Amino acid sequence: MIMIKSIRHFVIAFALLITTTYSFAETIFENINPGDSLKSAPENWFNLDPTSDKIRGVGTERAYKELLKGKKSKKVVVAVIDSGIDIDHEDLEGVIWKNEGEVAGNGKDDDGNGYVDDVNGWNFIGGKDGENVDADTYELTREFVRLSQKFKDVDKTSLSKKEKTEYEYYEQVKKDYEESAKSAQEDYNYIVNFYDSFKYADRLIKAYLNTEELSSEDLNKISSTDERITQSKSLLELTIANDLTEEVFNEQLDYLTDQVEFGYNTEFNSREIIGDNYKDKTEKIYGNNDVTGPDATHGTHVAGIIGANRSNDIGIKGIADNVEIMVVRAVPNGDERDKDVANAIRYAVDNGAQVINMSFGKNYSPYKDIVDEAVKYAESKGVLLVHAAGNDAKNLDENTNFPTKTFKGSKKSAKNWLEIGALSWGDESNFVGSFSNYGKKSVDIFSPGVDIYSTVPGSKYQAQNGTSMAAPVAAGTAALIMSYYPDLSAITIKDIILKSSIKYGDLMVNKPNEEGEETKVKFSELSKTGGIVNVYEALKMAESMSIKDKKG
């Protein structure tokens, strides 16, 4: 699953401040946080237009106003392979896909597709008894366990040439695992220690001021020679100035707890919940029909960006106005498994999805071949795949974020694939999401992925960051074009999105990195197109191409 590490690094660096002086702390914050106020972005900025609104969105609202008024459209099904979706969210009413061939709750496979009561989609990470996987291990951990069973006590000199190649891979995995697990444990310890200091400072200052709530103004009133008071004051001033609330630290603590207890836990095995034969990669019928699952925050947010109801005057407006969201749950809090991803893609294709959004990724893919076959299957059926580039601030020309469009052991790649980086709304210093992966050869295009306000469970709304948010902007754009120009193929629509993008090729922008260092690079060096998705321009191009096709 894709996580934003830059926020974690920021919090970890902050946690280290408990052993530093106040002046050094200020320097750290200056380096890590470039500093645009998160409150400055309009809630609907991703739908606004760079020309008419002077906001670097994708021009959705302008397109509806100037190009689509009075035009007819066809329903498009978009599958969201994710953590699950709150199908009862107020702003997703009328948007969730319904399997017309299935009778809800009768315990039968009415449509004969192998999945019982798959009314709104399917959950590949749940058991027959209704229990669901929430957290899972990382693929790195699973590979370390698998290879350790084979090579831990082996005599290297006794290995064949083929086995030595795999042994070298094992050594690489072992090193990566041990370093990563150690780092996660250290980060966890830092956060726990800092949190204790934060709570102590908070209690101390509140007692000193005889108040239950603290503000910057309250802290400014403090004048004391007591070192405990002055240090606590400095600590709380920094937390307030940088919006590091107790909620933020709890979120980071939860994330790091999951890493330590599940992600890098070599003893944890989630497949006991699912009950499938995990070694059988051809197995397709397993799971349950609970498409919400225990934590649907990520998937619900993604779904809202694509197709939140545009006509109900509540919440937000999704990009596409005539879509149904098919829910396919395959992504836990941890790394998704190749078997589940492959089956999720096939399920979506077989049940009528025309676009598949995949806002997830990982560093290892031991069974990439079965995912590749599913991608090829989707391509053969004319289904467009939209994938988030990832949040490691890495160059994907040199690193990998699976799944990828390039097939294993081949230079060939899927033609029905869009790889999406994350755009911000700030100036040149914050033009690109500081966390976003990039790549002149590997990333196709950028779209908004910072401060994206969308749906979350419980009919609530929240701003989130990530290429996970950028991908559904592109997926929603593709679905919108398909809806109004159903004669155009998925590959043609992909080409339209790329060719119609707004180019900022020579603009010098911040190069994404996790440490906050400012390195300038031409925007054209970060993706194939050097462009940004634009709904307005894409629809204009689709209109002209549709007319040509009809004349031809």
Buried (B, 14 or more C-beta within 10 A) or exposed (E): BBBBBBBBBBBBBBBBBBEEEBEEBBEBBEEBBBEBEEEEBBBBBBBBBBEEBEBBBBBBBBBBEBBBEEEEBEBBBBBBBBBBBBBEBBBBBEBBBEBEEBEEEEEEBBBEBEBBBBBBBBBBBBBEEEBBBBBBBBBBBBBBBEBBEEBEEEEEEEBEEEBEEEBEBBEEBBEBBEEBBEEBBEBBEBBBBBBEBBEEBBEBBBEBBEEEEBEEEBBEEBEEEEEEBBBBBBBBBBBBEBEBEEEBBEBBBEBBBBBBEBBBBEEBBBBEBBBBEBEEBEEBEBBBBBBBBBBBBBBBBBBBBBBBBBEEEEBBBBBBBBBBBBBBBBBBBBBBBBBBBBBBBBBBBBBBBBBBBBBBBBBBBBBBBBBBBBBBBBBEBEBBBBBBBBBBBBBBEEEBBBBBBBBEEEEEBBEBBBBBBBBBBBEEBBBBBBBBBBBBEBBBBBBBBBBBBBBBBEBBBBBBBBBBBBBBBBBBBBBBBBBBBEEBEBBBBBBBBBEBBBEBEEBEBBBBBBEBEEEEBBBBBBBBBBBBBBBBBBBBBBBEBBEEEEEE
